[in-house]
Amino acid sequence: MSSTELARQECAVTILGGPTAVLDIGGLRIVSDPTFDDPAPHGYLTKTTGPAVAEADLGPVDLVLVSHDLHPDNLDDRGRAFAEAAPLVVTGPRSAERLGPPAVGLSPWSSRAVPRGDGGGDLTVLVVPAVHGPEDADRDADGNVNCEVSGFVLSGEGLPTVYISGDNASIRTVAEISRRLPDIDVAVLHAGAARVPTKFDGRPLSLDSRRAAAAAAVLDPRLVVPAHFDGWTHFSEGLADLRLAFDEAGLSELLRVAPHGSWTRLDKS
């Protein structure tokens, strides 16, 4: 391992900025929604902060999760190259068609077993639904708002069950996930109340802070790790809003916020 390589953990998560999370779990290193470009405009979106850890410093990665491939704040140019070089990418069917190998496209409520690196059998990667905008917005031929977006639930024997929301704005969808999967231990929630004036009259495309707290109340996890609330100009709410919303909901004890690039333990100890 080089002196700058991000040290492996037994069971932990770190947010690198934007939506990009690194999870070390079950002897695997997993990266969700890789974004590694430098700050710059990306069409109608503008990135203001680069990643806390560069892709070259992550070491070998076993799995990449891509919630959706069409928006650069979730998969930018260097993030796309990073995903294409991974041994396995799990995403939605339309995203997989566009990305090509090594992407595997799974519809909601479908799963993929990934052999664990710790000898504990398989890690199950379950794709769950997400709604990237208001519930009443127009939907495409596949029933998606804005575009196809996937969330993920990771689980395995002796491991915490981890939900990664992707860009979801729907509490109804969170409730469905909770009903089907009542034992979520950790929720990595994309928050920030992303807004684009030309889309859906500027209404949120992802969870605002109050909806993030409501999602936490519905899921009832041991801890919540917020992501995707900074680093881009289209976020209308930040960390202070999240802290306030969780405090007003009486859920501050669930919220875990560490500096980008620092680890949050996911095990129960």
Residue pairs with C-beta under 8 A, 6 or more apart in sequence:
1 7
1 59
2 57
4 57
5 57
5 58
5 59
6 14
6 22
6 53
6 57
6 58
6 59
6 261
8 24
8 29
8 59
9 24
9 263
9 265
10 24
10 267
11 24
11 25
11 159
11 160
11 265
11 266
11 267
12 23
12 24
12 25
12 263
12 264
12 265
12 266
13 21
13 22
13 23
13 24
13 162
13 186
13 188
13 225
13 263
13 264
13 266
14 21
14 22
14 52
14 53
14 258
14 260
14 261
14 262
14 263
14 264
15 21
15 52
15 225
15 226
15 227
15 258
15 260
16 22
16 35
16 51
16 52
16 53
16 260
16 261
17 35
17 49
17 50
17 51
17 52
17 230
17 231
17 260
18 33
18 35
18 47
18 49
18 51
18 73
18 74
18 227
18 228
18 230
18 231
18 232
19 32
19 33
19 35
19 67
19 73
19 74
19 167
19 190
19 227
19 228
20 31
20 32
20 33
20 34
20 35
20 36
20 51
20 79
20 227
21 31
21 32
21 33
21 164
21 188
21 225
21 227
22 29
22 30
22 31
22 53
22 58
23 29
23 30
23 31
23 32
23 154
23 162
23 266
24 30
25 123
25 154
25 156
25 159
25 160
25 162
25 266
26 116
26 117
26 118
26 120
26 123
26 156
26 159
27 116
27 117
27 118
27 119
27 120
28 62
28 63
28 114
28 116
28 117
28 123
29 58
29 59
29 60
29 61
29 62
29 63
30 61
30 62
30 63
30 64
30 65
30 154
31 58
31 61
31 63
31 64
31 65
31 82
31 86
32 64
32 65
32 66
32 67
32 152
32 164
32 188
33 65
33 66
33 67
33 74
33 75
33 79
33 166
33 228
34 55
34 64
34 66
34 75
34 78
34 79
34 80
34 82
34 83
35 47
35 51
35 72
35 73
35 74
35 75
35 76
35 78
35 79
36 50
36 51
36 54
36 55
36 76
36 78
36 79
36 82
37 47
37 50
37 72
37 76
37 77
37 78
37 79
38 47
38 50
39 47
39 48
39 49
39 50
40 46
40 47
41 47
42 72
42 73
42 76
43 72
44 196
44 198
45 71
45 72
45 73
45 196
45 232
45 233
45 234
46 232
46 233
46 234
47 72
47 73
47 76
47 231
47 232
48 231
48 232
48 233
49 230
49 231
51 260
52 259
52 260
52 261
53 261
55 78
55 79
55 82
61 82
61 86
61 87
62 86
62 87
62 88
62 114
62 117
63 86
63 87
63 88
63 89
63 90
63 114
63 125
64 82
64 83
64 86
64 88
64 89
64 90
65 89
65 90
65 91
65 125
65 152
65 164
66 74
66 75
66 83
66 89
66 90
66 91
66 95
66 99
66 103
66 150
67 74
67 91
67 92
67 130
67 149
67 150
67 151
67 152
67 164
67 166
67 167
67 190
68 74
68 75
68 91
68 92
68 95
68 132
68 147
68 148
68 149
68 150
68 166
68 167
69 75
69 80
69 91
69 95
69 98
69 99
70 95
70 98
70 147
71 147
71 167
73 194
73 228
73 232
73 234
74 167
74 228
75 83
80 99
83 89
83 99
83 103
84 99
84 100
84 102
86 102
87 102
88 102
88 104
88 114
89 96
89 99
89 102
89 103
89 104
90 103
90 104
90 106
90 112
90 125
90 127
90 152
91 99
91 103
91 104
91 105
91 106
91 150
92 105
92 106
92 107
92 127
92 148
92 149
92 150
93 105
93 106
93 107
93 148
94 105
94 142
94 147
94 148
95 103
95 105
95 148
95 150
96 103
96 104
96 105
97 105
104 112
106 112
106 125
106 127
106 150
107 127
108 127
108 128
108 129
108 150
109 126
109 127
109 128
109 129
109 180
110 126
110 127
111 124
111 125
111 126
111 127
112 124
112 125
113 122
113 123
113 124
113 125
114 122
114 123
114 124
114 125
115 121
115 122
115 123
116 122
116 123
116 156
120 156
120 157
120 158
120 159
121 156
121 157
122 156
123 154
123 155
123 156
123 159
124 154
124 155
124 156
125 152
125 153
125 154
126 152
126 153
126 154
126 155
126 181
127 150
127 151
127 152
128 150
128 151
128 152
128 153
128 163
128 177
128 181
129 150
129 151
129 168
129 173
129 176
129 177
130 149
130 150
130 151
130 165
130 166
130 167
130 168
130 170
130 173
131 144
131 145
131 149
131 168
131 169
131 170
131 172
131 173
132 144
132 145
132 146
132 147
132 149
132 166
132 167
132 168
132 169
132 205
132 206
133 145
133 146
133 169
133 199
133 200
133 203
133 204
133 205
134 145
134 169
134 200
134 203
134 204
135 145
135 170
135 172
137 145
137 146
137 200
138 145
139 145
140 147
142 148
146 199
146 200
146 205
149 166
149 167
149 168
150 166
151 163
151 164
151 165
151 166
151 168
151 177
152 163
152 164
152 166
153 161
153 162
153 163
153 164
153 177
153 181
153 184
154 161
154 162
154 164
155 161
155 162
160 185
160 186
160 222
160 266
160 267
160 268
161 181
161 183
161 184
161 185
161 186
162 184
162 185
162 186
162 187
162 188
162 266
163 177
163 181
163 184
163 186
163 187
163 188
163 219
163 221
164 188
165 174
165 187
165 188
165 189
165 190
165 207
165 215
166 190
167 190
167 194
167 205
167 206
167 228
168 174
168 190
168 206
168 207
169 204
169 205
169 206
169 207
169 208
169 211
171 211
171 214
171 215
171 218
174 214
174 215
174 218
174 219
175 218
177 184
177 219
178 184
178 218
178 219
178 220
184 219
184 220
184 221
185 221
185 222
185 223
185 266
186 221
186 222
186 223
186 224
186 225
186 266
187 215
187 216
187 219
187 221
187 223
187 224
187 225
188 224
188 225
188 226
188 227
189 207
189 212
189 215
189 216
189 224
189 225
189 226
189 227
190 206
190 207
190 227
190 228
190 229
191 206
191 207
191 208
191 209
191 212
191 226
191 227
191 228
191 229
191 237
191 242
192 206
192 207
192 228
192 229
192 230
192 232
192 235
192 236
192 237
192 238
193 204
193 206
193 207
193 208
193 209
193 235
193 236
193 237
193 241
194 204
194 205
194 206
194 228
194 232
194 234
194 235
194 236
195 202
195 203
195 204
195 205
195 234
195 235
195 236
196 202
196 205
196 234
199 205
204 211
204 236
206 228
207 215
208 236
208 237
208 241
209 237
209 241
209 242
209 244
209 245
209 246
210 245
210 249
212 224
212 226
212 242
212 245
212 246
213 242
213 245
213 246
213 248
213 249
213 251
214 249
216 224
216 246
216 249
216 251
216 254
216 255
217 249
217 251
221 254
222 254
222 268
223 254
223 255
223 256
223 264
223 266
224 246
224 251
224 254
224 255
224 256
225 256
225 257
225 264
226 239
226 242
226 255
226 257
228 235
229 235
229 237
229 238
229 239
229 242
230 238
230 239
239 257
242 255
242 257
243 252
243 255
243 257
246 252
246 254
246 255
256 264
258 264
